Amino acid sequence: MINKDKIKYNEPIYYMPTYGGVIKITIIKAINDTMMLVKPISKKKDFKAFRTPIEHIFNKPEHAQRGCREWEHYMRHRKKDEKK
């Protein structure tokens, strides 16, 4: 997890776990103390921004890889909550 007091906005220096591995992201803005608006970085495709909790954003790709299991747990519960 990153330190929320030292966040650098609009710089592609952060990583986040996904189902396929790890992606590089840019933090666009803080929605509140726990949620951030992020945008994936890719040379091939332009992605839309989305919300994610700050505890699933990391400084190094190795740390994001280790946090993959917790992120998948969060995603399963998020999808269940959306259906209700």
DAVENFEN-V529195 format. One record per pair of residues at least 4 apart in sequence whose ideal C-beta (glycine too) atoms are under 8 Angstrom apart, sorted by the first residue. I is the first residue (numbers start at 0). J is the second residue. D is the distance in Angstrom with one decimal. If there is no record, write none. Layout:
i=I j=J d=D
i=I j=J d=D
This chain:
i=0 j=53 d=6.6
i=0 j=54 d=4.9
i=0 j=55 d=7.8
i=0 j=56 d=6.9
i=0 j=57 d=6.8
i=0 j=66 d=8.0
i=1 j=5 d=7.5
i=1 j=6 d=6.5
i=1 j=13 d=6.6
i=1 j=53 d=6.7
i=1 j=56 d=5.2
i=1 j=57 d=6.6
i=1 j=58 d=5.8
i=2 j=6 d=7.5
i=3 j=29 d=7.6
i=3 j=32 d=7.2
i=3 j=53 d=5.8
i=6 j=26 d=5.9
i=6 j=29 d=7.3
i=6 j=35 d=8.0
i=7 j=12 d=6.4
i=7 j=26 d=7.6
i=8 j=25 d=8.0
i=8 j=26 d=5.6
i=8 j=27 d=6.7
i=8 j=28 d=6.6
i=9 j=25 d=5.9
i=9 j=26 d=7.6
i=9 j=27 d=6.7
i=10 j=25 d=6.4
i=10 j=26 d=8.0
i=11 j=23 d=5.5
i=11 j=24 d=7.1
i=11 j=25 d=4.8
i=11 j=40 d=4.5
i=12 j=58 d=7.4
i=13 j=23 d=7.3
i=13 j=24 d=5.2
i=13 j=25 d=7.2
i=13 j=26 d=6.1
i=13 j=37 d=7.6
i=13 j=56 d=5.3
i=13 j=57 d=6.8
i=13 j=58 d=6.6
i=14 j=21 d=5.3
i=14 j=22 d=6.9
i=14 j=23 d=5.9
i=14 j=24 d=6.8
i=14 j=56 d=7.5
i=14 j=57 d=4.9
i=14 j=58 d=7.3
i=14 j=59 d=6.6
i=14 j=60 d=4.8
i=14 j=62 d=7.3
i=14 j=63 d=4.0
i=15 j=21 d=7.0
i=15 j=22 d=5.7
i=15 j=24 d=5.1
i=15 j=37 d=6.9
i=15 j=39 d=8.0
i=15 j=51 d=6.5
i=15 j=55 d=5.9
i=15 j=56 d=5.7
i=15 j=57 d=7.0
i=15 j=63 d=5.9
i=15 j=70 d=7.6
i=16 j=20 d=7.7
i=16 j=21 d=5.8
i=16 j=55 d=6.6
i=16 j=63 d=4.9
i=16 j=64 d=6.8
i=16 j=66 d=5.4
i=16 j=67 d=4.0
i=16 j=70 d=4.3
i=16 j=71 d=7.7
i=17 j=21 d=6.9
i=17 j=22 d=5.4
i=17 j=70 d=7.8
i=18 j=71 d=7.3
i=20 j=64 d=7.4
i=21 j=60 d=4.8
i=21 j=63 d=4.5
i=21 j=64 d=5.6
i=21 j=67 d=7.8
i=22 j=39 d=5.0
i=22 j=40 d=7.4
i=23 j=39 d=7.2
i=23 j=40 d=4.5
i=23 j=60 d=8.0
i=24 j=37 d=4.5
i=24 j=38 d=6.5
i=24 j=39 d=5.5
i=24 j=40 d=6.4
i=24 j=56 d=7.1
i=25 j=37 d=6.6
i=25 j=38 d=5.2
i=25 j=40 d=6.0
i=26 j=35 d=5.3
i=26 j=36 d=7.4
i=26 j=37 d=5.5
i=26 j=56 d=7.0
i=27 j=35 d=7.8
i=27 j=36 d=4.5
i=27 j=37 d=6.5
i=27 j=38 d=5.8
i=27 j=48 d=5.6
i=28 j=35 d=7.4
i=28 j=36 d=5.0
i=29 j=34 d=7.6
i=29 j=35 d=5.7
i=29 j=36 d=7.6
i=30 j=34 d=4.2
i=30 j=35 d=6.5
i=30 j=36 d=5.7
i=30 j=50 d=6.1
i=32 j=53 d=7.9
i=33 j=52 d=5.6
i=33 j=53 d=5.7
i=33 j=54 d=7.7
i=34 j=50 d=5.2
i=34 j=51 d=7.2
i=34 j=52 d=6.0
i=34 j=53 d=7.1
i=35 j=50 d=7.1
i=35 j=51 d=6.1
i=35 j=52 d=7.6
i=35 j=53 d=5.5
i=35 j=56 d=6.4
i=36 j=48 d=5.3
i=36 j=49 d=7.4
i=36 j=50 d=5.9
i=37 j=48 d=6.5
i=37 j=49 d=6.6
i=37 j=50 d=7.7
i=37 j=51 d=5.5
i=37 j=56 d=7.0
i=38 j=46 d=6.1
i=38 j=47 d=7.4
i=38 j=48 d=4.3
i=38 j=49 d=7.8
i=39 j=46 d=4.4
i=41 j=45 d=7.4
i=41 j=46 d=6.3
i=51 j=55 d=5.5
i=51 j=56 d=6.7
i=52 j=56 d=8.0
i=52 j=73 d=6.9
i=54 j=69 d=7.7
i=55 j=66 d=6.3
i=55 j=69 d=7.3
i=55 j=70 d=4.9
i=55 j=73 d=6.7
i=57 j=62 d=4.0
i=57 j=63 d=4.2
i=57 j=66 d=6.3
i=58 j=62 d=6.6
i=59 j=63 d=7.2
i=60 j=64 d=6.3
i=61 j=65 d=6.7
i=62 j=66 d=6.4
i=63 j=67 d=7.2
i=66 j=70 d=5.8
i=67 j=71 d=6.3
i=68 j=72 d=6.6
i=69 j=73 d=6.5
i=70 j=74 d=6.4
i=71 j=75 d=6.5
i=72 j=76 d=6.6
i=73 j=77 d=6.0
i=74 j=78 d=6.4
i=75 j=79 d=6.6
i=76 j=80 d=6.3
i=77 j=81 d=6.5
i=78 j=82 d=6.9
i=79 j=83 d=7.3
